């Protein structure tokens, strides 16, 4: 494996709108990020991923970009951004941007020109097609519900949008459009960003015949992912993107990839892959629900553990995956992956242990280090997320009552992770002195950074120890490049694995069950490196793990 500068780093995602507001308008801003850089440095963070801060109408919370070269005034100015870059560099930290290039906003100049002249050159920046028999060109359902085709008023044409109708898809078959995008990427790299998180990138390759497929729902539509899965050739576009941009700067890139074909992993994240890494969604996809969120079942411990272990074994053969518990598109991990009895401080510490020490680069999401949880919203009107509103509608159409539909979407709403960061027990969790743009989780009086700073047994203090161990001189090599090997797989409710080099053998073990489990180790204990319970019985070659106990041991080789 070719060693890269980012292999031993820890990344942290900031959702700027909910991180810290410094001007009282209820919306987080870049100056809030600058103010908390020392907090992040002290946590052990090396790489900061900023969710979109570009100019946008915020139909999809900034993932609908109207100007790739401008900072949204809600977040500040380009001068603020340049200061953030400089301050991060002073602390030996790296900044990566969110790159959204499958689609743009319908307010972007390109699309406005396209609408003004549907037969002109800018129309070919997008996918304009005539309807068929008075209907849409094909029967695809968008990610947010409804047809992917939006009629162009006053014409017989439609344009394609795989997300919201305000997010028209960009035509990657157009050389001029590609050059515009490559120039923009290079502009940001020249400015000094270290790389990008790349949004929905697998969708850039389209079957331009846009064939119909058999419907998979009562609406007569089929998920647009069917076309994505059927079409070939996305690798050629991704390789062109890499060579024209990222490769020239040694940039770090982490891709959001769903619907990848089998045996393509090496092409994506091998030594010469399209990207540096890609997120591991093997656990997240377990709770999708065939007919929508309302049909999603509970994830069993065994299937969750098996999915993560299988992904680890697959990934270490070719490169590095990016490990997550949660992000801006997912509910909080503490509310999703932990059983009811483990939704407490030690349980959250346990979940962090079994994630951060996996093989691959750990990505923390803001508030994860505090143990932030899902937020109970009282009505659908309190939600902001476009996807949540669509799934609520789907649940109602399936026959659920309003109360049951609300309960169904509450589990998976993206707004669970977008509630304001909980800095203190002051009004609005210390996030803003104004009215927050989204509801603050009521548990902020108990779960907040200021309170946890004073408590040596808190989730925050434990995460600092956890990241310090991963990055320590003594164990960095093993936790970065060491082999991943599952352990105690036949033991009920035990999540355990080894990280192994020729010089070290480290066991990470946790008990997700309710009763104590005794484990007989393959060799003696050389040193206890970390545990979330000082009363863990670990001696000789035996350990006893109580409910929610997690321990990290160096064993005799």
C-alpha positions in Angstrom: 0.0 0.0 0.0 1.2 3.4 -0.9 1.2 5.5 2.3 -0.7 8.8 2.1 -0.6 11.9 4.3 -4.2 11.4 5.4 -4.0 7.7 6.5 -3.5 8.4 10.2 -5.8 11.4 10.5 -9.1 11.9 12.2 -11.9 13.9 10.4 -14.8 15.8 11.7 -17.9 17.0 9.8 -19.3 20.4 10.5 -22.8 21.3 9.5 -22.2 25.0 9.5 -25.9 26.1 9.8 -26.1 24.3 13.1 -22.6 24.6 14.6 -22.3 28.1 16.2 -24.0 31.4 15.5 -21.9 34.5 16.2 -24.2 37.2 14.9 -27.5 36.4 16.4 -29.5 35.5 13.3 -30.1 32.0 14.4 -27.9 30.4 11.8 -24.4 29.1 12.3 -21.6 30.8 10.5 -17.9 30.6 9.5 -16.9 32.8 12.4 -18.5 30.3 14.7 -16.2 27.6 13.1 -13.2 29.8 13.6 -14.1 30.3 17.3 -14.2 26.6 17.9 -11.0 25.5 16.1 -9.1 25.1 19.4 -11.9 22.9 20.7 -11.6 20.7 17.7 -7.8 20.6 17.9 -8.1 19.6 21.6 -10.5 16.8 20.7 -7.9 15.3 18.3 -9.3 16.4 14.9 -7.0 16.9 11.9 -9.4 17.3 9.0 -12.5 19.4 9.0 -15.2 18.7 6.4 -17.6 21.7 5.9 -21.0 20.9 4.6 -21.9 23.3 1.8 -21.3 27.0 2.5 -21.8 28.1 -1.1 -24.5 30.6 -2.1 -27.8 28.7 -2.3 -31.6 29.1 -2.0 -31.4 26.3 0.7 -34.2 24.2 -0.8 -32.0 21.2 0.2 -29.9 22.9 2.8 -27.1 24.1 0.6 -26.9 21.1 -1.6 -28.6 23.2 -4.3 -25.8 25.6 -5.2 -26.5 28.8 -7.1 -22.9 30.1 -7.2 -19.9 27.8 -6.8 -17.6 30.7 -6.3 -19.5 32.6 -3.6 -20.0 32.1 0.1 -23.7 32.2 1.2 -24.2 35.5 3.1 -25.9 33.5 5.9 -22.5 32.0 6.6 -20.4 35.1 6.2 -18.0 36.3 3.5 -15.1 35.0 1.4 -12.8 36.9 3.8 -14.2 34.9 6.7 -13.5 31.7 4.7 -9.9 32.8 4.0 -9.4 33.5 7.7 -10.8 30.1 8.5 -8.3 28.5 6.1 -5.4 30.4 7.6 -6.4 29.7 11.2 -6.8 26.0 10.5 -3.4 25.9 8.8 -1.8 27.5 11.9 -3.1 24.6 13.9 -1.8 22.0 11.4 -5.4 21.2 10.4 -6.8 20.6 7.0 -10.1 21.9 5.5 -12.2 20.1 2.9 -15.2 21.4 1.2 -18.4 19.6 0.1 -18.4 19.2 -3.7 -21.9 19.0 -5.3 -21.5 18.5 -9.0 -24.2 16.0 -10.0 -26.7 18.9 -9.9 -26.9 22.6 -9.1 -29.7 25.0 -8.1 -32.4 26.0 -10.5 -31.3 29.6 -9.5 -27.8 29.0 -11.0 -27.0 31.2 -13.9 -26.5 28.2 -16.2 -30.0 26.9 -15.6 -31.6 30.3 -15.9 -30.0 30.7 -19.3 -31.1 27.2 -20.2 -34.8 28.0 -19.4 -34.6 31.2 -21.3 -33.5 29.2 -24.4 -34.3 25.5 -24.1 -32.6 24.9 -27.5 -29.5 27.0 -26.7 -26.0 26.0 -25.6 -26.8 26.2 -21.9 -29.7 23.8 -22.3 -27.1 21.1 -23.0 -25.6 21.7 -19.6 -28.7 19.8 -18.4 -31.0 17.1 -19.6 -33.9 18.5 -21.5 -36.2 16.0 -23.2 -39.5 16.0 -24.9 -42.3 14.1 -23.2 -43.8 10.9 -24.5 -47.5 10.7 -25.3 -48.2 13.7 -23.1 -46.3 12.2 -20.2 -42.8 12.5 -18.7 -39.9 11.1 -20.8 -39.5 8.1 -18.4 -41.0 6.7 -15.2 -38.2 7.5 -12.7 -39.0 8.4 -9.1 -36.7 11.0 -7.6 -34.8 10.5 -4.3 -37.3 12.9 -2.7 -40.4 11.4 -4.2 -42.4 12.2 -7.4 -41.2 12.1 -11.0 -37.6 13.0 -11.8 -38.9 15.0 -14.8 -40.3 18.5 -14.3 -42.2 20.1 -17.2 -40.8 23.3 -18.7 -43.7 25.8 -18.7 -44.9 26.8 -22.2 -43.1 23.9 -24.0 -43.4 20.2 -24.6 -40.1 19.6 -22.8 -39.1 18.4 -19.3 -35.8 18.6 -17.4 -34.3 15.9 -15.3 -33.8 16.2 -11.5 -32.9 13.1 -9.5 -33.3 15.1 -6.3 -35.7 18.0 -5.8 -37.1 19.8 -8.8 -35.0 22.8 -7.8 -31.9 20.7 -8.3 -31.5 20.1 -12.1 -29.0 17.4 -13.0 -25.9 18.5 -14.8 -25.0 16.9 -18.2 -21.5 15.3 -17.8 -21.5 14.5 -21.5 -21.0 18.1 -22.3 -17.2 19.0 -22.5 -17.8 22.7 -21.9 -19.8 21.9 -18.7 -17.1 19.6 -17.5 -14.4 22.2 -18.0 -16.4 24.7 -16.1 -16.7 22.2 -13.2 -13.0 21.3 -13.3 -12.0 24.9 -13.4 -14.1 25.6 -10.3 -12.6 22.6 -8.4 -9.1 23.7 -9.2 -10.0 27.3 -8.1 -10.8 26.0 -4.6 -7.7 23.8 -4.5 -5.5 26.8 -5.5 -7.1 28.7 -2.7 -5.8 26.1 -0.3 -8.5 23.6 0.6 -7.1 20.1 1.1 -9.7 18.3 -0.8 -13.4 17.5 -1.0 -16.2 15.3 0.3 -18.0 14.5 -3.0 -21.8 14.3 -3.0 -23.9 11.8 -4.8 -21.1 11.3 -7.4 -22.2 7.9 -8.7 -25.3 9.7 -10.3 -23.3 11.7 -12.8 -23.4 8.8 -15.4 -26.8 8.6 -17.1 -28.3 6.3 -19.7 -29.3 9.1 -22.0 -31.9 7.0 -23.7 -33.7 7.1 -20.3 -35.5 3.8 -20.8 -38.6 2.9 -18.7 -38.4 0.1 -16.2 -41.1 -1.9 -14.4 -42.7 0.1 -11.7 -41.7 -0.7 -8.1 -44.5 1.2 -6.4 -48.2 2.0 -6.6 -47.3 5.4 -8.1 -46.3 3.7 -11.4 -42.7 4.9 -10.9 -39.4 3.2 -10.4 -36.6 4.4 -8.2 -34.1 6.4 -10.3 -31.4 4.2 -8.7 -32.5 1.5 -11.2 -31.0 3.5 -14.1 -27.9 4.3 -12.1 -27.3 0.6 -11.4 -27.9 -0.4 -15.0 -25.7 2.1 -16.8 -22.0 1.5 -17.3 -19.1 4.0 -17.7 -19.1 6.1 -14.6 -15.5 5.2 -14.0 -14.3 7.0 -17.1 -15.9 10.2 -15.9 -14.5 9.8 -12.4 -11.0 9.2 -13.7 -11.2 12.3 -15.8 -12.3 14.3 -12.8 -9.4 13.0 -10.8 -6.7 13.6 -13.4 -8.0 17.1 -14.3 -8.3 18.2 -10.6 -7.5 16.2 -7.5 -4.4 14.4 -8.7 -2.6 17.7 -9.6 -2.8 18.8 -5.9 -2.5 15.6 -3.9 -6.0 16.3 -2.7 -7.8 14.2 -0.2 -11.2 13.0 -1.5 -13.9 11.1 0.3 -16.8 10.0 -1.9 -20.5 9.4 -1.1 -21.1 6.3 -3.1 -24.2 4.2 -3.2 -25.2 1.7 -5.9 -21.6 0.8 -6.7 -21.3 -2.4 -8.8 -19.7 -5.5 -7.4 -15.9 -5.8 -7.7 -15.5 -2.0 -8.3 -14.1 -1.2 -4.9 -10.4 -1.2 -6.0 -11.3 1.1 -8.9 -12.8 3.5 -6.4 -10.4 3.5 -3.5 -7.4 1.3 -4.4 -3.9 2.8 -4.6 -4.7 4.5 -7.9 -8.5 4.7 -7.3 -10.8 7.5 -8.3 -10.9 8.7 -4.7 -8.8 8.6 -1.6 -11.6 6.9 0.3 -15.4 6.5 0.5 -17.9 6.3 3.3 -18.8 2.9 4.7 -22.6 2.8 4.6 -22.9 -0.9 5.2 -24.7 -0.4 8.5 -26.8 2.6 7.4 -28.4 0.7 4.5 -29.7 -2.0 6.8 -32.7 0.1 7.9 -33.9 1.5 4.6 -37.3 0.0 4.4 -38.5 -1.4 1.0 -41.6 0.8 0.8 -40.2 3.8 2.7 -39.1 4.7 6.3 -42.4 3.5 7.7 -41.7 -0.1 6.7 -38.1 -0.2 8.1 -37.6 -2.7 10.9 -35.2 -2.7 13.8 -31.5 -3.6 13.1 -30.4 -6.6 15.0 -27.1 -6.6 16.7 -25.9 -9.6 14.8 -26.7 -8.2 11.3 -25.2 -4.9 12.2 -22.0 -6.5 13.5 -21.8 -8.8 10.5 -22.3 -6.0 8.0 -19.5 -3.9 9.6 -17.1 -6.9 9.8 -17.7 -7.9 6.2 -17.1 -4.4 5.1 -13.9 -4.2 7.1 -12.6 -7.5 5.6 -13.4 -6.3 2.1 -11.9 -2.8 2.5 -8.6 -3.8 3.9 -7.8 -5.8 0.8 -7.8 -2.7 -1.4 -7.5 0.5 0.6 -9.1 2.6 3.3 -12.8 3.2 3.9 -14.1 6.1 5.9 -16.0 5.0 9.0 -19.0 6.8 10.4 -21.7 6.4 13.1 -23.7 9.3 11.8 -23.7 12.3 9.4 -26.0 15.1 8.2 -28.1 12.7 6.2 -28.5 10.1 9.0 -30.1 9.9 12.4 -27.9 10.0 15.5 -26.0 6.8 16.0 -26.6 6.7 19.7 -30.4 6.5 18.9 -30.0 4.1 16.0 -27.4 1.5 16.8 -27.6 1.2 20.5 -30.3 -1.0 22.2 -32.5 0.8 24.7 -30.5 -0.4 27.7 -27.3 1.1 26.2 -28.6 4.6 25.5 -26.5 6.1 28.2 -23.0 7.5 28.7 -21.2 4.2 28.9 -23.2 2.8 26.0 -22.3 5.8 23.8 -18.6 5.5 24.8 -18.8 1.8 23.8 -20.2 2.7 20.4 -17.5 5.2 19.8 -14.8 2.6 20.8 -16.0 0.0 18.4 -16.2 2.6 15.5 -13.1 4.8 16.0 -10.7 1.9 16.3 -11.8 0.1 13.1 -9.5 0.1 10.1 -10.0 3.2 8.0 -10.2 6.9 8.6 -12.7 7.8 11.3 -15.2 10.6 10.5 -16.9 12.1 13.5 -20.0 14.3 13.1 -20.6 17.4 15.2 -22.0 16.5 18.6 -21.1 12.8 18.3 -18.3 13.4 20.8 -21.0 14.7 23.3 -23.4 11.8 22.8 -26.1 13.9 21.1 -29.2 11.9 20.3 -32.3 12.1 18.1 -34.7 14.9 18.8 -38.4 14.5 19.3 -40.4 16.9 17.1 -44.0 17.5 18.0 -45.5 17.9 14.5 -44.5 17.6 10.9 -44.5 21.4 10.7 -41.5 21.5 13.0 -39.4 19.6 10.5 -37.4 21.4 7.9 -36.0 18.4 6.0 -37.4 17.9 2.5 -36.9 14.1 2.7 -38.7 13.8 6.0 -41.7 15.6 4.6 -41.8 13.3 1.6 -41.6 10.2 3.7 -44.4 11.5 6.0 -46.5 11.8 2.9 -45.6 8.3 1.8 -46.5 6.9 5.2 -49.9 8.7 5.1 -50.6 7.4 1.6 -49.8 3.9 2.8 -52.6 4.2 5.4 -50.8 5.2 8.5 -52.4 7.7 10.9 -50.8 11.1 11.3 -49.4 10.0 14.7 -48.0 6.8 13.4 -46.5 8.5 10.3 -44.9 11.1 12.5 -43.4 8.3 14.7 -42.1 6.5 11.6 -40.2 9.5 10.2 -38.9 10.5 13.6 -36.6 7.5 13.6 -34.8 8.4 10.4 -35.3 12.2 9.8 -32.2 14.0 8.7 -33.2 16.8 11.0 -32.2 14.6 14.0 -28.6 15.3 13.1 -29.2 18.9 12.1 -30.5 20.3 15.4 -28.1 23.0 16.8 -24.9 21.9 18.5 -25.2 21.7 22.2 -22.5 23.9 23.7 -23.9 24.7 27.1 -27.1 24.7 29.3 -27.7 28.3 28.5 -30.6 29.4 26.3 -30.7 27.7 22.9 -27.8 25.4 24.1 -25.4 28.3 23.7 -25.8 28.0 19.9 -27.3 31.4 19.3 -28.6 34.4 21.2 -31.4 34.7 18.5 -34.1 32.3 17.4 -32.5 29.1 16.1 -33.4 28.1 12.6 -34.3 24.6 13.8 -35.5 23.3 17.1 -32.9 22.7 19.8 -33.0 19.2 21.3 -34.6 19.6 24.8 -31.9 17.3 26.4 -29.3 20.1 25.9 -29.5 20.9 29.6 -27.9 17.5 30.3 -26.0 16.8 27.1 -23.7 19.8 26.3 -20.0 20.5 26.0 -19.7 22.8 29.0 -21.2 20.3 31.4 -19.1 17.4 29.9 -15.9 19.5 30.1 -16.3 19.4 33.9 -17.1 15.7 34.1 -14.0 13.4 33.7 -16.3 10.4 33.0 -18.2 12.2 30.2 -18.5 11.1 26.6 -16.4 14.2 25.6 -13.5 13.3 27.8 -13.7 9.7 26.7 -13.6 10.6 23.0 -10.5 12.7 23.7 -8.8 9.7 25.2 -10.0 7.5 22.4 -8.6 9.7 19.6 -5.4 10.3 21.6 -4.9 6.5 21.8 -5.5 6.0 18.1 -3.0 8.7 17.2 -0.4 8.0 19.9 3.2 7.3 18.8 3.1 3.9 20.5 0.0 2.6 18.7 -0.6 4.9 15.6 1.0 2.3 13.3 -1.2 -0.5 14.5 -4.5 1.5 14.5 -3.7 2.9 11.0 -2.2 0.0 9.1 -2.7 -3.0 11.3 -4.8 -5.9 10.1 -8.4 -6.0 11.1 -9.5 -9.5 12.3 -12.9 -10.3 13.9 -12.9 -11.8 17.3 -15.4 -13.8 19.5 -18.0 -13.8 16.7 -19.8 -16.7 18.3 -20.2 -14.9 21.6 -23.7 -13.4 22.0 -23.8 -9.5 22.0 -20.0 -9.2 21.9 -18.5 -6.8 19.4 -14.7 -7.6 19.3 -11.9 -7.4 16.9 -8.1 -7.4 16.7 -5.8 -4.8 15.2 -2.5 -6.6 14.4 1.0 -5.9 13.2 4.0 -8.1 13.5 5.0 -6.2 16.6 1.6 -5.6 18.3 -1.7 -7.4 18.8 -4.5 -5.2 20.2 -8.0 -6.4 21.2 -11.0 -4.1 21.1 -14.0 -5.7 22.9 -17.4 -4.5 24.0 -20.5 -6.0 25.4 -23.7 -4.8 23.8 -25.9 -7.1 25.9 -27.5 -6.9 29.3 -25.6 -9.6 31.2 -21.9 -10.0 31.9 -19.9 -12.0 29.4 -16.6 -13.7 30.3 -14.0 -14.1 27.5 -10.9 -16.3 27.4 -8.2 -14.5 25.5 -5.8 -16.3 23.1 -2.8 -14.8 25.0 -2.0 -12.9 28.1 -2.7 -9.2 28.7 0.3 -7.1 28.2 -1.3 -3.7 28.9 -4.7 -2.2 29.3 -4.9 0.8 27.0 -8.4 2.1 27.5 -11.7 1.2 29.1 -15.0 3.0 29.8 -15.5 1.3 33.2 -12.7 1.2 35.8 -14.2 -1.9 37.3 -13.7 -4.2 34.4 -12.2 -7.5 35.5 -9.2 -8.1 33.2 -6.4 -10.3 34.4 -4.2 -13.0 33.0 -5.9 -14.2 29.9 -9.5 -13.6 31.0 -11.8 -10.6 31.0 -15.3 -10.1 32.3 -17.4 -7.5 30.4 -20.5 -6.2 32.0 -23.3 -4.5 30.1 -22.0 -1.6 28.0 -18.4 -2.3 29.0 -15.7 -1.5 26.3 -12.0 -2.3 26.7 -8.9 -2.0 24.6 -6.0 -4.3 25.5 -2.6 -4.9 24.1 -2.0 -8.7 24.2 1.2 -10.7 24.2 2.1 -11.5 20.6 
